[in-house]
Amino acid sequence: MFVEHPLLKPDTIEIRDYQVSIAQSCLKRSTLVVLPTGMGKTIIALEVIAGVLKREGGRILFLAPTKPLVEQHCTTLRELLLKDDIAIFTGEVKPEDREALWAENKIITSTPQVIRNDLEAGRITLDDVSLIVFDETHRAVGDYAYVNIGEVHKEKNGLVMGITASPGSSAKKILEVCENVGITSVEIRTEYDPDVVNYVHEISVDWLRVDVPEELRSVIDLLNNAKNDQVKKLRGWGYLKKGRPMVTTRELLAVGKRVQSELRGGVKRYQTYQAATAQAMAMKINHAIELAETQGAESLRSYFERMKKETKSKDASKASKQVLKLVNVDKAMRACRAIKLEEPKMGKILDIVKNQFKQKRDSRVIVFTHFRDTSEMVTKRLRELDGIRPVRFVGQATRGADKGLSQKEQVETIEKFKKGTHNVLVATSVAEEGLDIPSTDMVIFYESVPSEIRTIQRRGRTGRKMPGKVVVLGSKATRDEAYFYSAKRKEAAMHKNLEKLRKELKQMIFVGEPGKKAFETIAESEKGYESLREIFGGEESPSKVVSKKKGQTTMKDFDK
């Protein structure tokens, strides 16, 4: 069933219970909407925009952190709204042009920095702005431009809608964000809530454990010995606790912070400088171990080659030079060069992708890799398969000879993926959030990630319009396994925390409850009809509000 509204294109927006309920809340009060990736935050924003324009007119400001996001939101608005006065503001549009566009258009999609600059320069005012939508609202802290815009808009008593998938883990942080932009209500939903669960497609998750070749195990053992030598030094100097057999990356990072704090504080002890070098060496060796365990011999070889090149430059760090001189590291490098076996994960990726396209020729698949080197290798190998048209998708930063993708190139790549020019996207973390990447048939994790947020974001790229598949690859008895179970534990805890968060926030701010089905709520009273009219603009009767493409099922039918 679809939403009917004089400002929305017919038969385009499906009515979903939780979206109706949240849109009602957003029209009544300034609201922060917290929804997982893929559950239609932008669609709810669109419904609220249409409701505000129908109810009171004025100007709409839709803000997003990056130019690609701004462009995507603008495209969505132009595709679904029956409005042609929609403009894009970014730093690439000249200030004088923006001033003219502001006067000519009622809906502006923009990066926040541009709006802040135009407000400060007096080119625009927020006097006639009826609604501001802040995408990725959790950024509204510190000196981020959202805070400045929020302060100005609060003075006008204007309506605000915030949307985010990751609001923060504490009530205090969420309240800070709400205060900064003038939000007085919070709507939180998870895929398990009663008004959401019917719209969530099943996602099967397969955890495939692969063996680490014995030759690579030997390399890992040598690197662990080299790392332990540095750890012993740090323990001896009191920077690490004694007695613990394993030292985590987090603990090594904490040592680094402590050492740097001492150096900034004027501590000039000989052992402090020694500790700085030992910590940096341990981190470099630790990274090599991670590559060996989760990525394979080829990635490790590339890392060693980069380190060798670095030592020949003027800016080479002392730690890099010292690491390569270590006996165990030298043995590990020679042993790694001798490994000719294909990384087991690569073989699995090729088999999984081949089988997926055998079952469904028009599939779309995303392969997530944590490291750029791996994304390059996976893309190269997938090109060898018949019918597979992979494309690499990385961030903007250029790393040595590896050139990043500009924002324009990122948008173009996604469009080609949507159209099928490319049918496999080999992506780093840049594809995990924000960008409007279409739903896929399958998502493959080349390695586990310890973050529950990143795991959810990756998984959220499938199962939107139909059941989806997720395959997580993990090397046996390595940090891959630890990361996989860590993310599972954190995700379970996060769902519990969201419930706790709802209760805590209720003491301080209005919090919406996951509701009944929209039709049950609407049919209870005339007030329900009025609420739906307010959102969707029905004027003649409730029967005009809901329709099907075929058969014209109406609200009156539901009453019966």
C-alpha positions as CSV (number, residue, x, y, z in Angstrom):
1,M,0.0,0.0,0.0
2,F,1.2,3.5,-0.8
3,V,1.0,7.0,0.6
4,E,-1.2,9.4,-1.2
5,H,-0.4,13.1,-0.8
6,P,-0.8,16.1,-3.1
7,L,3.0,16.8,-2.9
8,L,4.2,13.2,-3.3
9,K,4.3,11.1,-6.5
10,P,1.6,8.5,-6.3
11,D,2.4,4.8,-5.9
12,T,6.0,5.4,-4.9
13,I,6.2,5.3,-1.1
14,E,5.0,2.2,0.7
15,I,3.1,2.8,4.0
16,R,5.1,1.3,6.9
17,D,3.7,1.3,10.4
18,Y,6.8,2.6,12.2
19,Q,7.3,5.3,9.5
20,V,3.7,6.5,10.0
21,S,4.1,6.6,13.8
22,I,7.5,8.4,13.7
23,A,6.3,10.9,11.1
24,Q,3.4,11.8,13.4
25,S,5.8,12.5,16.2
26,C,8.1,14.5,14.0
27,L,5.2,16.8,12.9
28,K,4.1,17.4,16.5
29,R,7.5,18.3,18.0
30,S,11.2,18.5,17.1
31,T,12.4,14.9,17.0
32,L,15.5,12.8,16.8
33,V,14.9,9.6,14.8
34,V,17.2,6.7,15.5
35,L,16.9,3.9,13.0
36,P,19.3,1.2,11.7
37,T,20.7,1.5,8.2
38,G,18.2,0.5,5.5
39,M,15.0,1.2,7.4
40,G,14.0,4.4,5.5
41,K,15.1,7.4,7.6
42,T,15.1,9.5,4.4
43,I,11.6,8.3,3.5
44,I,10.3,9.4,6.9
45,A,12.1,12.8,6.4
46,L,10.3,13.0,3.0
47,E,6.9,12.4,4.5
48,V,7.6,15.0,7.2
49,I,8.7,17.5,4.6
50,A,5.6,17.0,2.6
51,G,3.4,17.3,5.7
52,V,5.1,20.6,6.8
53,L,4.9,22.1,3.3
54,K,1.2,21.2,3.1
55,R,0.4,22.5,6.6
56,E,2.3,25.7,6.7
57,G,4.5,26.2,3.6
58,G,7.7,28.1,4.3
59,R,11.2,26.8,3.4
60,I,12.8,23.4,4.1
61,L,16.5,23.0,4.8
62,F,17.9,19.4,4.4
63,L,21.5,19.2,5.7
64,A,24.0,16.4,5.3
65,P,27.7,16.1,6.1
66,T,29.1,15.4,2.7
67,K,28.6,16.5,-0.9
68,P,27.7,12.9,-2.1
69,L,25.0,12.6,0.6
70,V,23.7,16.1,-0.2
71,E,23.4,15.1,-3.9
72,Q,21.7,11.8,-3.1
73,H,19.1,13.4,-0.8
74,C,18.4,16.0,-3.5
75,T,17.9,13.2,-6.1
76,T,15.5,11.4,-3.8
77,L,13.5,14.6,-3.2
78,R,13.3,15.4,-6.9
79,E,12.3,11.8,-7.7
80,L,9.5,11.6,-5.1
81,L,8.3,15.1,-4.3
82,L,6.0,16.9,-6.7
83,K,8.1,20.0,-6.4
84,D,10.6,21.6,-8.8
85,D,12.0,24.3,-6.6
86,I,14.7,22.2,-5.0
87,A,18.4,23.3,-5.1
88,I,21.8,22.0,-4.0
89,F,24.2,24.1,-1.9
90,T,27.9,23.0,-1.6
91,G,31.2,24.8,-1.5
92,E,31.4,24.4,-5.3
93,V,28.4,26.8,-5.8
94,K,29.6,30.4,-5.7
95,P,28.3,32.5,-2.8
96,E,26.4,35.0,-5.1
97,D,24.8,32.0,-6.9
98,R,23.7,30.5,-3.6
99,E,22.1,33.8,-2.6
100,A,20.0,33.8,-5.9
101,L,19.2,30.1,-5.5
102,W,18.0,30.7,-1.9
103,A,15.5,33.3,-3.2
104,E,14.3,31.1,-6.0
105,N,13.8,27.7,-4.2
106,K,11.8,26.5,-1.3
107,I,13.8,23.3,-0.6
108,I,17.6,23.5,-0.1
109,T,19.8,20.5,0.3
110,S,23.2,21.5,1.6
111,T,26.4,20.8,3.6
112,P,26.2,22.5,6.9
113,Q,29.4,24.5,6.5
114,V,28.0,26.4,3.5
115,I,24.8,27.3,5.4
116,R,26.9,28.5,8.4
117,N,29.1,30.6,6.2
118,D,26.0,32.2,4.4
119,L,24.3,32.9,7.7
120,E,27.5,34.6,9.1
121,A,27.9,36.6,5.9
122,G,24.2,37.7,5.9
123,R,23.5,36.2,2.5
124,I,20.5,34.2,4.0
125,T,18.4,34.1,7.1
126,L,16.3,31.3,8.7
127,D,13.3,33.5,9.3
128,D,11.0,31.6,6.9
129,V,12.5,28.1,7.4
130,S,9.7,25.9,8.6
131,L,11.8,22.7,9.0
132,I,15.5,21.8,9.2
133,V,16.5,18.1,8.7
134,F,19.9,17.2,10.2
135,D,21.2,14.0,8.7
136,E,23.8,12.1,10.8
137,T,22.7,14.3,13.7
138,H,25.1,12.7,16.1
139,R,27.7,15.1,14.6
140,A,26.0,18.0,16.3
141,V,28.7,18.5,19.0
142,G,31.7,20.8,19.6
143,D,32.3,23.3,16.9
144,Y,30.6,21.3,14.1
145,A,28.4,23.6,11.9
146,Y,25.2,21.8,12.9
147,V,25.6,23.4,16.4
148,N,25.8,27.0,15.0
149,I,22.8,26.5,12.7
150,G,20.8,24.9,15.5
151,E,21.4,27.9,17.8
152,V,20.1,30.3,15.2
153,H,17.0,28.1,14.4
154,K,16.2,27.7,18.1
155,E,15.7,31.4,18.3
156,K,13.0,31.2,15.6
157,N,11.3,28.3,17.4
158,G,11.5,26.3,14.2
159,L,10.7,22.6,13.8
160,V,13.7,20.2,13.6
161,M,14.1,16.6,12.5
162,G,17.3,14.7,13.3
163,I,18.1,11.3,11.7
164,T,20.9,9.0,12.7
165,A,21.8,5.3,12.9
166,S,24.4,5.7,15.7
167,P,23.2,8.3,18.3
168,G,25.7,7.5,21.0
169,S,25.7,4.9,23.8
170,S,24.7,7.2,26.7
171,A,21.7,9.3,27.5
172,K,24.0,12.2,28.3
173,K,25.5,12.2,24.8
174,I,22.1,12.0,23.1
175,L,20.7,14.8,25.2
176,E,23.7,17.0,24.3
177,V,23.0,16.5,20.6
178,C,19.3,17.2,21.1
179,E,20.0,20.4,23.1
180,N,22.5,21.6,20.4
181,V,19.9,21.6,17.6
182,G,16.7,22.2,19.6
183,I,15.2,18.7,19.7
184,T,12.6,17.9,22.4
185,S,11.6,14.3,21.4
186,V,13.3,11.0,20.6
187,E,12.0,8.1,18.5
188,I,14.2,4.9,18.7
189,R,13.4,1.8,16.7
190,T,15.3,-1.5,16.3
191,E,14.5,-4.3,13.9
192,Y,12.9,-6.2,16.8
193,D,10.2,-3.6,17.6
194,P,6.6,-4.7,17.0
195,D,5.8,-2.0,14.4
196,V,9.1,-2.8,12.6
197,V,9.4,-6.5,12.6
198,N,7.0,-7.2,9.7
199,Y,9.1,-5.1,7.4
200,V,12.4,-6.7,8.1
201,H,13.5,-9.4,5.7
202,E,15.4,-12.4,6.9
203,I,19.1,-12.3,6.6
204,S,21.0,-15.5,6.7
205,V,24.5,-15.2,8.2
206,D,27.1,-17.8,7.5
207,W,30.3,-17.8,9.5
208,L,33.0,-19.7,7.3
209,R,36.2,-20.6,9.2
210,V,39.2,-21.1,7.0
211,D,42.5,-22.8,7.9
212,V,45.7,-20.7,8.1
213,P,48.4,-22.5,6.1
214,E,51.2,-24.0,8.2
215,E,53.8,-21.9,6.4
216,L,52.0,-18.7,7.4
217,R,51.5,-20.0,11.0
218,S,55.3,-20.2,11.2
219,V,55.6,-16.5,10.0
220,I,53.0,-15.5,12.7
221,D,55.0,-17.3,15.4
222,L,58.2,-15.4,14.4
223,L,56.3,-12.1,14.5
224,N,54.8,-12.9,17.9
225,N,58.3,-13.5,19.2
226,A,59.4,-10.2,17.9
227,K,56.4,-8.4,19.4
228,N,56.9,-10.1,22.8
229,D,60.5,-8.8,23.0
230,Q,59.1,-5.2,22.8
231,V,56.3,-6.0,25.2
232,K,58.9,-7.3,27.8
233,K,60.7,-4.0,27.6
234,L,57.5,-2.0,28.2
235,R,56.6,-4.3,31.1
236,G,60.1,-3.8,32.6
237,W,59.7,-0.1,32.4
238,G,56.3,-0.2,34.1
239,Y,54.2,0.7,31.1
240,L,52.4,-2.7,30.9
241,K,51.2,-4.9,33.7
242,K,53.2,-8.0,34.4
243,G,51.9,-11.5,34.2
244,R,49.4,-11.2,31.3
245,P,50.4,-13.5,28.4
246,M,48.5,-11.5,25.7
247,V,48.7,-7.8,25.0
248,T,45.9,-6.2,23.0
249,T,46.1,-3.5,20.4
250,R,44.1,-1.3,22.8
251,E,46.7,-1.8,25.6
252,L,49.5,-0.8,23.2
253,L,47.6,2.3,22.1
254,A,47.1,3.2,25.8
255,V,50.9,2.9,26.3
256,G,51.5,5.3,23.3
257,K,49.1,7.9,24.8
258,R,50.8,7.7,28.2
259,V,54.3,8.0,26.7
260,Q,53.3,11.0,24.5
261,S,51.7,12.6,27.6
262,E,54.9,12.2,29.5
263,L,57.0,13.7,26.7
264,R,54.6,16.7,26.3
265,G,54.7,17.1,30.1
266,G,58.4,17.6,30.1
267,V,59.5,14.1,31.2
268,K,62.9,13.7,29.6
269,R,63.9,10.3,31.0
270,Y,66.0,8.1,28.8
271,Q,63.5,5.2,29.3
272,T,60.6,7.3,28.2
273,Y,62.2,7.8,24.8
274,Q,63.1,4.1,24.7
275,A,59.5,3.3,25.5
276,A,58.2,5.5,22.7
277,T,60.3,3.5,20.2
278,A,59.4,0.1,21.7
279,Q,55.7,0.9,21.6
280,A,55.9,2.1,18.0
281,M,57.8,-1.1,17.1
282,A,55.3,-3.3,18.9
283,M,52.4,-1.5,17.0
284,K,54.1,-2.1,13.6
285,I,54.7,-5.8,14.4
286,N,51.2,-6.1,15.7
287,H,49.8,-4.7,12.5
288,A,52.0,-7.3,10.5
289,I,50.5,-10.1,12.7
290,E,47.0,-8.8,12.0
291,L,47.7,-8.8,8.2
292,A,49.1,-12.3,8.4
293,E,46.1,-13.7,10.4
294,T,43.3,-11.9,8.6
295,Q,44.5,-11.0,5.1
296,G,47.2,-13.5,4.1
297,A,50.8,-13.7,2.9
298,E,50.4,-11.3,-0.1
299,S,49.1,-8.4,2.0
300,L,51.9,-9.0,4.5
301,R,54.5,-8.9,1.7
302,S,53.1,-5.6,0.5
303,Y,53.3,-4.2,4.0
304,F,57.0,-5.2,4.4
305,E,57.8,-3.7,1.0
306,R,56.2,-0.4,2.0
307,M,58.1,-0.4,5.2
308,K,61.4,-0.9,3.3
309,K,60.6,2.0,1.0
310,E,59.8,4.1,4.0
311,T,63.1,3.5,5.6
312,K,64.9,4.9,2.6
313,S,63.0,8.2,2.8
314,K,64.2,11.3,4.8
315,D,61.1,11.1,7.0
316,A,61.6,7.5,8.0
317,S,60.7,6.7,11.6
318,K,63.2,5.2,13.9
319,A,60.7,2.4,14.7
320,S,60.5,1.3,11.1
321,K,64.3,1.1,10.7
322,Q,64.6,-0.8,14.0
323,V,61.8,-3.3,13.2
324,L,63.4,-4.4,9.9
325,K,66.7,-5.1,11.8
326,L,65.1,-7.5,14.2
327,V,66.2,-11.1,13.6
328,N,62.7,-12.6,14.0
329,V,61.2,-10.0,11.6
330,D,63.9,-10.7,9.0
331,K,63.2,-14.4,9.2
332,A,59.5,-13.8,8.9
333,M,60.0,-11.6,5.8
334,R,62.1,-14.3,4.1
335,A,59.7,-17.0,5.0
336,C,56.8,-14.9,3.8
337,R,58.5,-14.4,0.4
338,A,58.8,-18.1,0.0
339,I,55.0,-18.8,0.4
340,K,53.4,-19.5,-2.9
341,L,50.0,-20.8,-1.8
342,E,46.9,-18.8,-2.5
343,E,45.3,-17.2,0.5
344,P,42.4,-19.6,1.5
345,K,40.0,-16.7,1.9
346,M,40.5,-15.6,-1.7
347,G,39.5,-19.1,-3.0
348,K,36.4,-18.9,-0.8
349,I,35.5,-15.5,-2.1
350,L,35.8,-16.7,-5.8
351,D,33.6,-19.8,-5.1
352,I,31.0,-17.9,-3.2
353,V,30.6,-15.2,-5.8
354,K,30.5,-17.7,-8.7
355,N,27.8,-19.7,-7.0
356,Q,25.7,-16.6,-6.2
357,F,25.7,-15.6,-9.9
358,K,24.9,-19.1,-11.0
359,Q,21.8,-19.0,-8.9
360,K,20.9,-15.4,-9.8
361,R,22.5,-13.9,-12.9
362,D,21.4,-10.3,-12.1
363,S,22.7,-10.4,-8.5
364,R,24.4,-7.5,-6.8
365,V,27.1,-8.4,-4.3
366,I,29.3,-6.3,-2.0
367,V,32.6,-7.6,-0.7
368,F,33.9,-5.6,2.3
369,T,37.6,-5.6,3.1
370,H,39.2,-3.7,5.9
371,F,42.4,-2.9,4.0
372,R,42.9,-1.2,0.6
373,D,45.6,-3.7,-0.5
374,T,43.1,-6.5,-0.1
375,S,40.4,-4.7,-2.0
376,E,42.8,-4.3,-4.9
377,M,43.7,-8.0,-4.8
378,V,40.0,-9.2,-4.6
379,T,39.0,-6.9,-7.4
380,K,41.8,-8.2,-9.6
381,R,40.9,-11.8,-9.0
382,L,37.2,-11.3,-9.5
383,R,37.8,-9.8,-12.9
384,E,39.1,-13.2,-14.0
385,L,35.6,-14.8,-13.5
386,D,33.1,-14.9,-16.4
387,G,30.2,-12.6,-16.0
388,I,31.6,-10.8,-13.0
389,R,32.1,-7.1,-13.4
390,P,33.8,-5.9,-10.1
391,V,34.7,-2.3,-9.2
392,R,36.8,-1.1,-6.3
393,F,35.3,1.4,-4.0
394,V,37.6,3.3,-1.6
395,G,37.8,6.6,0.2
396,Q,39.1,9.9,-1.0
397,A,42.5,9.8,0.6
398,T,45.5,8.9,-1.6
399,R,48.0,6.5,0.0
400,G,51.3,6.5,-1.9
401,A,50.6,5.2,-5.4
402,D,47.1,4.2,-4.4
403,K,44.9,7.0,-5.5
404,G,41.6,7.6,-3.7
405,L,38.2,8.2,-5.3
406,S,36.9,11.8,-5.4
407,Q,33.3,12.3,-4.1
408,K,32.2,12.7,-7.7
409,E,33.8,9.4,-8.6
410,Q,32.2,7.7,-5.6
411,V,28.7,8.8,-6.7
412,E,29.4,7.7,-10.3
413,T,30.6,4.3,-9.1
414,I,27.5,3.7,-7.1
415,E,25.3,4.7,-10.0
416,K,27.0,2.2,-12.2
417,F,26.6,-0.5,-9.5
418,K,22.8,0.4,-9.4
419,K,22.5,0.1,-13.2
420,G,24.5,-3.2,-13.4
421,T,27.5,-1.8,-15.3
422,H,29.3,-3.3,-12.3
423,N,27.7,-6.2,-10.4
424,V,30.2,-6.6,-7.5
425,L,31.4,-3.7,-5.3
426,V,34.7,-4.4,-3.5
427,A,34.5,-1.8,-0.8
428,T,36.4,-0.6,2.3
429,S,34.7,1.0,5.3
430,V,33.7,4.0,3.1
431,A,30.6,2.0,2.0
432,E,29.5,1.1,5.5
433,E,27.5,4.2,6.2
434,G,26.0,7.3,4.8
435,L,26.1,6.7,1.0
436,D,22.9,5.5,-0.6
437,I,24.2,2.2,-1.9
438,P,21.3,0.0,-3.2
439,S,20.2,-3.2,-1.5
440,T,22.2,-6.2,-2.5
441,D,21.6,-10.0,-2.7
442,M,24.7,-10.8,-0.7
443,V,27.3,-9.1,1.5
444,I,30.7,-10.8,2.1
445,F,33.0,-9.8,4.9
446,Y,36.6,-10.7,4.0
447,E,37.3,-10.5,7.7
448,S,35.4,-10.0,10.9
449,V,35.2,-6.5,12.4
450,P,35.1,-6.1,16.2
451,S,32.7,-3.1,16.0
452,E,29.0,-4.0,16.4
453,I,28.0,-0.7,14.6
454,R,30.2,-1.5,11.6
455,T,28.9,-5.1,11.5
456,I,25.3,-3.9,11.5
457,Q,26.1,-1.3,8.8
458,R,27.7,-3.8,6.6
459,R,24.9,-6.3,7.1
460,G,22.4,-3.6,6.5
461,R,23.4,-3.4,2.8
462,T,21.4,-6.6,2.2
463,G,17.9,-7.8,3.1
464,R,16.1,-4.5,2.4
465,K,13.7,-5.5,-0.3
466,M,14.0,-9.3,-0.1
467,P,15.8,-11.9,2.1
468,G,19.5,-11.4,2.0
469,K,22.7,-13.4,2.6
470,V,25.7,-12.5,4.6
471,V,29.0,-14.5,4.6
472,V,31.7,-13.7,7.2
473,L,35.1,-15.3,6.5
474,G,37.4,-16.0,9.5
475,S,40.8,-17.5,9.9
476,K,40.7,-20.3,12.5
477,A,42.3,-19.5,15.9
478,T,43.2,-15.9,15.1
479,R,41.8,-12.5,16.0
480,D,39.3,-13.0,13.2
481,E,37.4,-15.3,15.6
482,A,37.9,-13.0,18.5
483,Y,36.5,-10.1,16.5
484,F,33.5,-12.1,15.3
485,Y,32.4,-13.1,18.8
486,S,33.2,-9.7,20.2
487,A,30.9,-8.0,17.7
488,K,28.1,-10.5,18.5
489,R,28.4,-9.8,22.2
490,K,28.5,-6.0,21.6
491,E,25.4,-6.2,19.4
492,A,23.4,-8.1,21.9
493,A,24.5,-5.6,24.6
494,M,23.6,-2.7,22.3
495,H,20.0,-3.9,21.9
496,K,19.7,-4.2,25.7
497,N,21.2,-0.7,26.0
498,L,18.7,0.8,23.6
499,E,15.9,-0.4,25.8
500,K,17.7,1.0,28.8
501,L,18.3,4.2,26.9
502,R,14.6,4.6,26.2
503,K,13.8,4.3,29.9
504,E,16.6,6.7,30.9
505,L,15.7,9.3,28.3
506,K,12.0,9.2,29.4
507,Q,13.0,10.9,32.7
508,M,14.4,13.9,30.7
509,I,12.8,14.1,27.3
510,F,9.7,12.9,25.4
511,V,10.4,9.4,24.0
512,G,8.0,7.7,21.5
513,E,7.0,4.1,22.0
514,P,7.1,1.5,19.3
515,G,3.5,1.5,18.3
516,K,0.7,-0.7,17.2
517,K,0.2,-1.3,13.5
518,A,-0.6,2.0,11.7
519,F,-4.1,0.8,10.6
520,E,-5.0,-0.3,14.2
521,T,-3.9,3.1,15.5
522,I,-5.6,5.1,12.8
523,A,-8.9,3.2,13.0
524,E,-9.3,3.7,16.8
525,S,-10.8,7.2,16.5
526,E,-11.4,10.3,14.4
527,K,-8.2,11.7,16.0
528,G,-6.4,8.9,14.2
529,Y,-7.9,10.0,10.9
530,E,-6.9,13.6,11.6
531,S,-3.3,12.6,12.5
532,L,-3.0,10.8,9.2
533,R,-4.5,13.7,7.3
534,E,-2.0,16.0,8.9
535,I,0.9,13.9,7.7
536,F,-0.4,12.7,4.3
537,G,-2.6,15.6,3.4
538,G,-5.9,13.8,2.9
539,E,-8.7,16.4,2.6
540,E,-11.9,14.7,1.5
541,S,-12.1,11.6,3.6
542,P,-9.8,9.0,5.2
543,S,-10.5,6.7,2.3
544,K,-8.3,8.9,0.1
545,V,-5.3,8.4,2.4
546,V,-4.4,4.8,1.6
547,S,-4.5,3.0,-1.7
548,K,-3.2,0.0,-3.5
549,K,-1.9,0.1,-7.0
550,K,-4.6,-2.3,-7.8
551,G,-8.0,-2.6,-6.2
552,Q,-8.1,0.7,-4.3
553,T,-8.2,-0.8,-0.8
554,T,-9.2,2.1,1.5
555,M,-9.3,3.0,5.2
556,K,-13.0,2.3,5.2
557,D,-12.3,-1.3,4.2
558,F,-10.0,-1.6,7.2
559,D,-12.8,-0.1,9.5
560,K,-15.1,-2.9,8.3
